[in-house]
Amino acid sequence: MKKPHEIAEKLLGVPYESMDARTQKVARHIAGRTHIARNITREMDTESSLGQRAADAVATFGGSWTFIALFALVLTVWVGLNSLILVRYDKAFDPYPYILLNLFLSMLAAIQAPIILMSQNRQAEKDRLNAEHDYEVNLKAELEIMLLHEKVDLLREGQWSELLALQKEQLRLLAGLVEKKIGPE
């Protein structure tokens, strides 16, 4: 097959050296006739650290209906238990307006928010890598289609040449037949 330099000049109209790294990579894959598609998410998941996986798990759980239901249950039990103790013993471990509960909720939010942001940053990185990979795959597909169009055009031109040659031969034979028919008369 052709070299990446030839592909860059022919299909993209720019020198290989002036292309960015992704476009050079695509040109190399076309020249080598190798596939470029791969699973970026799987690659990132295998390279992630324990902290990154924990952040993803916390964000997944923190953004689920299970978390909301458990959170509502804990709040209900907290308020109910305080109210029951207040009614029975005229004391409560966290009397209304539930200052201790507010402290725990604030601590939960203070810890959960940065963890969720870390997970979102990681997801944004995954999305960016997926977009770059999609660009590479789309560019390669576009260039491969251009190569296919070129091949089809070459085949069509070859067929036209053959058809013209056949037509010339037919006209020559037809002229010969006409001369034979006109000649004896």
GROMACS elastic network, one bead per residue, 0.5 to 0.9 nm:
[ bonds ]
;  ai    aj funct       b0    kb
    1    30     6  0.87489   500
    1    31     6  0.59159   500
    1    32     6  0.71105   500
    1    33     6  0.79257   500
    2     5     6  0.81704   500
    2     6     6  0.62272   500
    2     7     6  0.67053   500
    2    30     6  0.85983   500
    2    31     6  0.55130   500
    2    32     6  0.82524   500
    3     6     6  0.53075   500
    3     7     6  0.64041   500
    3     8     6  0.87491   500
    3    27     6  0.83026   500
    3    28     6  0.75675   500
    3    30     6  0.88005   500
    3    31     6  0.54497   500
    3    32     6  0.81029   500
    4     7     6  0.50288   500
    4     8     6  0.60837   500
    4     9     6  0.86262   500
    4    16     6  0.70823   500
    4    24     6  0.74725   500
    4    25     6  0.88673   500
    4    26     6  0.86928   500
    4    27     6  0.50333   500
    4    28     6  0.51572   500
    4    29     6  0.82767   500
    4    30     6  0.75321   500
    4    31     6  0.54995   500
    4    32     6  0.84622   500
    5     8     6  0.52033   500
    5     9     6  0.63227   500
    5    10     6  0.86133   500
    5    15     6  0.68579   500
    5    16     6  0.51168   500
    5    17     6  0.82153   500
    5    24     6  0.89027   500
    5    27     6  0.78677   500
    5    28     6  0.87145   500
    6     9     6  0.52038   500
    6    10     6  0.59405   500
    6    11     6  0.83090   500
    6    15     6  0.86038   500
    6    16     6  0.81170   500
    6    31     6  0.88424   500
    7    10     6  0.51378   500
    7    11     6  0.56237   500
    7    12     6  0.73145   500
    7    13     6  0.86668   500
    7    16     6  0.83062   500
    7    27     6  0.63371   500
    7    28     6  0.86720   500
    7    30     6  0.79435   500
    7    31     6  0.72129   500
    7   143     6  0.89564   500
    8    11     6  0.57115   500
    8    12     6  0.51350   500
    8    13     6  0.62284   500
    8    14     6  0.58483   500
    8    15     6  0.60246   500
    8    16     6  0.53693   500
    8    19     6  0.82928   500
    8    23     6  0.87534   500
    8    24     6  0.80363   500
    8    27     6  0.65198   500
    9    12     6  0.58010   500
    9    14     6  0.51198   500
    9    15     6  0.55909   500
    9    16     6  0.70617   500
   10    13     6  0.56148   500
   10    14     6  0.80761   500
   11    14     6  0.83871   500
   11   143     6  0.67863   500
   11   146     6  0.74288   500
   11   147     6  0.80685   500
   12    15     6  0.84085   500
   12   143     6  0.83645   500
   14    17     6  0.84391   500
   14    18     6  0.69014   500
   14    19     6  0.72903   500
   15    18     6  0.55149   500
   15    19     6  0.69790   500
   16    19     6  0.55614   500
   16    20     6  0.87222   500
   16    23     6  0.87109   500
   16    24     6  0.66645   500
   16    27     6  0.83896   500
   17    20     6  0.80742   500
   17    24     6  0.81074   500
   19    22     6  0.80535   500
   19    23     6  0.59840   500
   19    24     6  0.60916   500
   20    23     6  0.54903   500
   20    24     6  0.62626   500
   20    25     6  0.86841   500
   21    24     6  0.50868   500
   21    25     6  0.61064   500
   21    26     6  0.87200   500
   22    26     6  0.63253   500
   22    27     6  0.87272   500
   22   132     6  0.82401   500
   22   133     6  0.88380   500
   22   135     6  0.86722   500
   22   136     6  0.65834   500
   23    26     6  0.50253   500
   23    27     6  0.62330   500
   23    28     6  0.86458   500
   23   136     6  0.71321   500
   23   139     6  0.79034   500
   23   140     6  0.87844   500
   24    27     6  0.50191   500
   24    28     6  0.61907   500
   24    29     6  0.86509   500
   25    28     6  0.51044   500
   25    29     6  0.62660   500
   25    30     6  0.87229   500
   25    36     6  0.89403   500
   25   136     6  0.81675   500
   26    29     6  0.50611   500
   26    30     6  0.62187   500
   26    31     6  0.85800   500
   26    36     6  0.76043   500
   26   136     6  0.62723   500
   26   137     6  0.79412   500
   26   139     6  0.72512   500
   26   140     6  0.58067   500
   27    30     6  0.51472   500
   27    31     6  0.61165   500
   27    32     6  0.85333   500
   27   140     6  0.76926   500
   27   143     6  0.87774   500
   28    31     6  0.50562   500
   28    32     6  0.60111   500
   28    33     6  0.83008   500
   28    34     6  0.85344   500
   29    32     6  0.50614   500
   29    33     6  0.57157   500
   29    34     6  0.51346   500
   29    35     6  0.66584   500
   29    36     6  0.67231   500
   29   140     6  0.80113   500
   30    34     6  0.65874   500
   30    35     6  0.82019   500
   30    36     6  0.89984   500
   30   140     6  0.69824   500
   30   143     6  0.80954   500
   30   144     6  0.74293   500
   31    34     6  0.79770   500
   32    35     6  0.89260   500
   35    38     6  0.85613   500
   35   137     6  0.88684   500
   36   133     6  0.85978   500
   36   136     6  0.76212   500
   36   137     6  0.63584   500
   36   140     6  0.79874   500
   37    40     6  0.89852   500
   37   133     6  0.76908   500
   37   134     6  0.84527   500
   37   136     6  0.85243   500
   37   137     6  0.63294   500
   38    42     6  0.89265   500
   38    43     6  0.87149   500
   38   133     6  0.83053   500
   39    42     6  0.55779   500
   39    43     6  0.65317   500
   39    44     6  0.89407   500
   39   130     6  0.87520   500
   40    43     6  0.50981   500
   40    44     6  0.62037   500
   40    45     6  0.86040   500
   40   126     6  0.75492   500
   40   129     6  0.71326   500
   40   130     6  0.63749   500
   40   133     6  0.78373   500
   41    44     6  0.51708   500
   41    45     6  0.60942   500
   41    46     6  0.86781   500
   41   126     6  0.67213   500
   41   127     6  0.89946   500
   41   129     6  0.88347   500
   41   130     6  0.78893   500
   42    45     6  0.50822   500
   42    46     6  0.62651   500
   42    47     6  0.86938   500
   43    46     6  0.53626   500
   43    47     6  0.63821   500
   43    48     6  0.88147   500
   44    47     6  0.51091   500
   44    48     6  0.61211   500
   44   126     6  0.73746   500
   45    48     6  0.52465   500
   45    49     6  0.86836   500
   45    53     6  0.81008   500
   46    49     6  0.85036   500
   48    51     6  0.80924   500
   48    52     6  0.59237   500
   48    53     6  0.65130   500
   49    52     6  0.51886   500
   49    53     6  0.62810   500
   49    54     6  0.85816   500
   50    53     6  0.51650   500
   50    54     6  0.60750   500
   50    55     6  0.85937   500
   51    55     6  0.60907   500
   51    56     6  0.85906   500
   52    55     6  0.50561   500
   52    56     6  0.62247   500
   52    57     6  0.86331   500
   52   118     6  0.77336   500
   52   119     6  0.70950   500
   52   122     6  0.78894   500
   53    56     6  0.50766   500
   53    57     6  0.62005   500
   53    58     6  0.86726   500
   53   119     6  0.85510   500
   54    57     6  0.50069   500
   54    58     6  0.61099   500
   54    59     6  0.85046   500
   54   115     6  0.86631   500
   54   119     6  0.89116   500
   55    58     6  0.51253   500
   55    59     6  0.60609   500
   55    60     6  0.84495   500
   55   115     6  0.53770   500
   55   116     6  0.65637   500
   55   117     6  0.86960   500
   55   118     6  0.65967   500
   55   119     6  0.54496   500
   56    59     6  0.51166   500
   56    60     6  0.59990   500
   56    61     6  0.85510   500
   56   115     6  0.81459   500
   56   116     6  0.75254   500
   56   118     6  0.81641   500
   56   119     6  0.51693   500
   56   120     6  0.83580   500
   56   122     6  0.84770   500
   56   123     6  0.88749   500
   57    60     6  0.50326   500
   57    61     6  0.60778   500
   57    62     6  0.83119   500
   57   119     6  0.86619   500
   58    61     6  0.51578   500
   58    62     6  0.57012   500
   58    63     6  0.83385   500
   58   112     6  0.76988   500
   58   115     6  0.71467   500
   58   116     6  0.70918   500
   58   119     6  0.84854   500
   59    63     6  0.59697   500
   59    64     6  0.86107   500
   59   112     6  0.79892   500
   59   113     6  0.89769   500
   59   115     6  0.69919   500
   59   117     6  0.84555   500
   59   118     6  0.89051   500
   59   119     6  0.64597   500
   59   120     6  0.82958   500
   60    63     6  0.54069   500
   60    64     6  0.64840   500
   60   116     6  0.86164   500
   60   119     6  0.89610   500
   61    64     6  0.52862   500
   61    65     6  0.83644   500
   61    66     6  0.73721   500
   61    67     6  0.61369   500
   62    65     6  0.84925   500
   62    66     6  0.84271   500
   62    67     6  0.57064   500
   62    68     6  0.78616   500
   62   112     6  0.78221   500
   62   116     6  0.80998   500
   63    66     6  0.85330   500
   63    67     6  0.70057   500
   63    68     6  0.79874   500
   64    67     6  0.53998   500
   64    68     6  0.66126   500
   64    69     6  0.88221   500
   65    69     6  0.60244   500
   65    70     6  0.84777   500
   66    69     6  0.51488   500
   66    70     6  0.60945   500
   66    71     6  0.83913   500
   67    70     6  0.51299   500
   67    71     6  0.58604   500
   67    72     6  0.84643   500
   68    71     6  0.50122   500
   68    72     6  0.60821   500
   68    73     6  0.85110   500
   69    72     6  0.51533   500
   69    73     6  0.61146   500
   69    74     6  0.86636   500
   70    74     6  0.61204   500
   70    75     6  0.85759   500
   71    74     6  0.51949   500
   71    75     6  0.62251   500
   71    76     6  0.85724   500
   72    75     6  0.51455   500
   72    76     6  0.60588   500
   72    77     6  0.85621   500
   73    76     6  0.50835   500
   73    77     6  0.60694   500
   73    78     6  0.84592   500
   74    77     6  0.51203   500
   74    78     6  0.59642   500
   74    79     6  0.85667   500
   75    78     6  0.50461   500
   75    79     6  0.61376   500
   75    80     6  0.83772   500
   75   101     6  0.83007   500
   76    79     6  0.52778   500
   76    80     6  0.58614   500
   76    81     6  0.83327   500
   77    81     6  0.57418   500
   77    82     6  0.83026   500
   78    81     6  0.52962   500
   78    82     6  0.61408   500
   78    83     6  0.85402   500
   78    94     6  0.87987   500
   78   101     6  0.79309   500
   79    82     6  0.51945   500
   79    83     6  0.60543   500
   79    84     6  0.85736   500
   79    94     6  0.88288   500
   79    96     6  0.86636   500
   79    98     6  0.80616   500
   80    83     6  0.50596   500
   80    84     6  0.60346   500
   80    85     6  0.85657   500
   81    84     6  0.50808   500
   81    85     6  0.61164   500
   81    86     6  0.84305   500
   81    92     6  0.85471   500
   82    85     6  0.52318   500
   82    86     6  0.60157   500
   82    87     6  0.85891   500
   82    91     6  0.84462   500
   82    92     6  0.54324   500
   82    93     6  0.67267   500
   82    94     6  0.64588   500
   82    95     6  0.67200   500
   82    96     6  0.82898   500
   82    98     6  0.87868   500
   83    86     6  0.50098   500
   83    87     6  0.61106   500
   83    88     6  0.86251   500
   83    92     6  0.74139   500
   83    95     6  0.81585   500
   83    96     6  0.86183   500
   84    87     6  0.51779   500
   84    88     6  0.61063   500
   84    89     6  0.82746   500
   84    92     6  0.84190   500
   85    88     6  0.52296   500
   85    89     6  0.55364   500
   85    90     6  0.68291   500
   85    91     6  0.62112   500
   85    92     6  0.55361   500
   85    93     6  0.81315   500
   86    89     6  0.55767   500
   86    92     6  0.50191   500
   86    93     6  0.86780   500
   86    95     6  0.77476   500
   87    90     6  0.55847   500
   87    91     6  0.77605   500
   87    92     6  0.87776   500
   88    91     6  0.80095   500
   89    92     6  0.78017   500
   91    94     6  0.87992   500
   91    95     6  0.76526   500
   92    95     6  0.51935   500
   92    96     6  0.85849   500
   93   100     6  0.87194   500
   94    97     6  0.80041   500
   94    98     6  0.53072   500
   94    99     6  0.66962   500
   94   100     6  0.59904   500
   94   101     6  0.74127   500
   95    98     6  0.54686   500
   95    99     6  0.76298   500
   95   100     6  0.86810   500
   96    99     6  0.74924   500
   97   100     6  0.88939   500
   97   101     6  0.87505   500
   97   102     6  0.85888   500
   98   101     6  0.52417   500
   98   102     6  0.63020   500
   98   103     6  0.87503   500
   99   102     6  0.50111   500
   99   103     6  0.62190   500
   99   104     6  0.87667   500
  100   104     6  0.63195   500
  100   105     6  0.86380   500
  101   104     6  0.51226   500
  101   105     6  0.61358   500
  101   106     6  0.85424   500
  102   105     6  0.50381   500
  102   106     6  0.60353   500
  102   107     6  0.85333   500
  103   106     6  0.51323   500
  103   107     6  0.61781   500
  103   108     6  0.85710   500
  104   107     6  0.50816   500
  104   108     6  0.60664   500
  104   109     6  0.85884   500
  105   108     6  0.50145   500
  105   109     6  0.61475   500
  105   110     6  0.85049   500
  106   109     6  0.50949   500
  106   110     6  0.60025   500
  106   111     6  0.85896   500
  107   111     6  0.61514   500
  107   112     6  0.83627   500
  108   111     6  0.53031   500
  108   112     6  0.58193   500
  108   113     6  0.83608   500
  109   112     6  0.50494   500
  109   113     6  0.57505   500
  109   114     6  0.87850   500
  110   113     6  0.57830   500
  110   114     6  0.72330   500
  111   114     6  0.62148   500
  111   115     6  0.67154   500
  111   116     6  0.89939   500
  112   115     6  0.52479   500
  112   116     6  0.61225   500
  112   117     6  0.86232   500
  113   116     6  0.52022   500
  113   117     6  0.61731   500
  113   118     6  0.87017   500
  114   118     6  0.61177   500
  114   119     6  0.86062   500
  115   118     6  0.51005   500
  115   119     6  0.63623   500
  115   120     6  0.86784   500
  116   119     6  0.50393   500
  116   120     6  0.61371   500
  116   121     6  0.85960   500
  117   121     6  0.60638   500
  117   122     6  0.85063   500
  118   121     6  0.50973   500
  118   122     6  0.62236   500
  118   123     6  0.86125   500
  119   122     6  0.50317   500
  119   123     6  0.61389   500
  119   124     6  0.85758   500
  120   124     6  0.60459   500
  120   125     6  0.85541   500
  121   125     6  0.62496   500
  121   126     6  0.86702   500
  122   125     6  0.50292   500
  122   126     6  0.62824   500
  122   127     6  0.86391   500
  123   127     6  0.61289   500
  123   128     6  0.85701   500
  124   128     6  0.61188   500
  124   129     6  0.86120   500
  125   128     6  0.50297   500
  125   129     6  0.61809   500
  125   130     6  0.85046   500
  126   129     6  0.51535   500
  126   130     6  0.60559   500
  126   131     6  0.85619   500
  127   131     6  0.60949   500
  127   132     6  0.86180   500
  128   131     6  0.50845   500
  128   132     6  0.62461   500
  128   133     6  0.85819   500
  129   132     6  0.50760   500
  129   133     6  0.60762   500
  129   134     6  0.84844   500
  130   134     6  0.59761   500
  130   135     6  0.85161   500
  131   135     6  0.61796   500
  131   136     6  0.87262   500
  132   135     6  0.50640   500
  132   136     6  0.63977   500
  132   137     6  0.87895   500
  133   136     6  0.50674   500
  133   137     6  0.62207   500
  133   138     6  0.85141   500
  134   137     6  0.51017   500
  134   138     6  0.59550   500
  134   139     6  0.83988   500
  135   138     6  0.51255   500
  135   139     6  0.59610   500
  135   140     6  0.84801   500
  136   139     6  0.51433   500
  136   140     6  0.61130   500
  136   141     6  0.85510   500
  137   140     6  0.51619   500
  137   141     6  0.61172   500
  137   142     6  0.85849   500
  138   141     6  0.50202   500
  138   142     6  0.60777   500
  138   143     6  0.85831   500
  139   142     6  0.50548   500
  139   143     6  0.61555   500
  139   144     6  0.85107   500
  140   143     6  0.51112   500
  140   144     6  0.60065   500
  140   145     6  0.85085   500
  141   144     6  0.50505   500
  141   145     6  0.61194   500
  141   146     6  0.86158   500
  142   145     6  0.51262   500
  142   146     6  0.63087   500
  142   147     6  0.87746   500
  143   147     6  0.62810   500
  143   148     6  0.86405   500
  144   147     6  0.50004   500
  144   148     6  0.61882   500
  144   149     6  0.86325   500
  145   149     6  0.61360   500
  145   150     6  0.85565   500
  146   149     6  0.50740   500
  146   150     6  0.62507   500
  146   151     6  0.87409   500
  147   150     6  0.50319   500
  147   151     6  0.62926   500
  147   152     6  0.86852   500
  148   151     6  0.50353   500
  148   152     6  0.61325   500
  148   153     6  0.84881   500
  149   152     6  0.50776   500
  149   153     6  0.60323   500
  149   154     6  0.85754   500
  150   153     6  0.50777   500
  150   154     6  0.62241   500
  150   155     6  0.86782   500
  151   154     6  0.50747   500
  151   155     6  0.62075   500
  151   156     6  0.85791   500
  152   155     6  0.50404   500
  152   156     6  0.60676   500
  152   157     6  0.85484   500
  153   156     6  0.50274   500
  153   157     6  0.60947   500
  153   158     6  0.85427   500
  154   157     6  0.51210   500
  154   158     6  0.61694   500
  154   159     6  0.86195   500
  155   158     6  0.50649   500
  155   159     6  0.61801   500
  155   160     6  0.86523   500
  156   159     6  0.50041   500
  156   160     6  0.61573   500
  156   161     6  0.86365   500
  157   160     6  0.50510   500
  157   161     6  0.62710   500
  157   162     6  0.86875   500
  158   161     6  0.51332   500
  158   162     6  0.62983   500
  158   163     6  0.86212   500
  159   162     6  0.50230   500
  159   163     6  0.60264   500
  159   164     6  0.85287   500
  160   164     6  0.60592   500
  160   165     6  0.85052   500
  161   164     6  0.51497   500
  161   165     6  0.61748   500
  161   166     6  0.86033   500
  162   165     6  0.50596   500
  162   166     6  0.61263   500
  162   167     6  0.85269   500
  163   166     6  0.50197   500
  163   167     6  0.60289   500
  163   168     6  0.85455   500
  164   168     6  0.60925   500
  164   169     6  0.85567   500
  165   168     6  0.51329   500
  165   169     6  0.62451   500
  165   170     6  0.86372   500
  166   169     6  0.50568   500
  166   170     6  0.61163   500
  166   171     6  0.85743   500
  167   171     6  0.60754   500
  167   172     6  0.84993   500
  168   171     6  0.50564   500
  168   172     6  0.61101   500
  168   173     6  0.86059   500
  169   172     6  0.50185   500
  169   173     6  0.61565   500
  169   174     6  0.84782   500
  170   173     6  0.50747   500
  170   174     6  0.59496   500
  170   175     6  0.84256   500
  171   175     6  0.59524   500
  171   176     6  0.84500   500
  172   175     6  0.50958   500
  172   176     6  0.61949   500
  172   177     6  0.87181   500
  173   177     6  0.62532   500
  173   178     6  0.86442   500
  174   177     6  0.50402   500
  174   178     6  0.61555   500
  174   179     6  0.85959   500
  175   178     6  0.50271   500
  175   179     6  0.61457   500
  175   180     6  0.86375   500
  176   179     6  0.51282   500
  176   180     6  0.62520   500
  176   181     6  0.86847   500
  177   180     6  0.51097   500
  177   181     6  0.62108   500
  177   182     6  0.85733   500
  178   181     6  0.51451   500
  178   182     6  0.60440   500
  178   183     6  0.82814   500
  179   182     6  0.50804   500
  179   183     6  0.55669   500
  179   184     6  0.88349   500
  180   183     6  0.50728   500
  180   184     6  0.68196   500
  181   184     6  0.64249   500
  181   185     6  0.73089   500
  182   185     6  0.57483   500
